Amino acid sequence: MSFVKILFAVLVLLIIQLQYRLWFGDGNVHQVKEYQQRLELLAEDVKEKKERNEALYAEVLDLRKGGDAIEERARYELGMIKENETFFQVIE
């Protein structure tokens, strides 16, 4: 009988230790949830940055390809016009 009691006590202590580690130890349930939330935020951030990088890469390719993209930037960002061209400003 005493062997069964000792075995039962050891099993109870083992379960208590495992429960303690699960709820309060390193890598507990709360930490795992926090890490998952941080991972989701970082994944969103990475997705946004990838989309931005792709847009910038496409813009670089356009600028390398031809003068149309350069001309468009000069017109809209710098307000430049071609020679013998008339500028009209529409005020709404």
N, C-alpha and C positions, 0 to 999 in steps of 0.2 A: 504494500500500500504506500509506503513512504516514497518509493521510486516514482509512482504515478503522481503523487503530490509534488515532488521535485520537478518532474517533467512538465506538469501543468504550470507550476510557478515560473519555470524557465520560458515556456511558451508565452505566458502572459507578459513577462518582462520584455521578451523579444517583440511582441506586438506593440507594447507601450513605446519601446524605443523606435520602432519603425513609424508609428503614428507621430511621435515627437518630431522626427526628422522630416516627415511629410508636411507637417503644419508649421514648424518653427525652425527647422534646420536650413543648411545651405541648399539653395535650389528648391525652396518650398513652393507650395501652390501659388501663393501671392506673388512671389518673384517671377514665376513662370508666366503668370498673366501679365505682369508689367513688361516683361521681355517681349511677349507676343504683341502687346500694344505698341511698344517702341519699334519692333520689327515692321509692323504694318505702316507706321508713320514713315519710317525710313524707306520702305518699298514705294510708298506714294511719292516721296521726295525724289527717289531715283527715277521713277517713271516720268515725273515732270521734267527733270533735268535731261533725260534721254530725248523727250519730245523737243525741248529747247535746243539741244545739240543738233538734232536732225534738221530743225528749221534753220539753224545757223549754217550747217553744212550745205544745205540746199542753196542758201543765199550766197555762200562762198563760191559754189559751183556756177551759179548764175553770173556772178561778178567776173569769174575767170573766163567764162564762155564768150561773152560778147559785150558790146558797148550799150546794148539796150538797158541792162540793169544799172549800169553806171550812169547812163543818161537819166533814167528814172529817179535814181537817188539824188542826183544833182538838181533835178527840177523840184522835187518835193522837200528835200531836206535843206538845200542851200538856196532855193529860189532862183536858180539860174535859168536863163532862156537862150535860145539859139540866136544867131545873127539874123537880121531881117524878119524877126518874129515879133508879133505884137502881144503884149501881156495884158490880159483883162482880169480884173479882180472883181469877183461877185460878192457883194455884201448882203447877207440875208437879214 
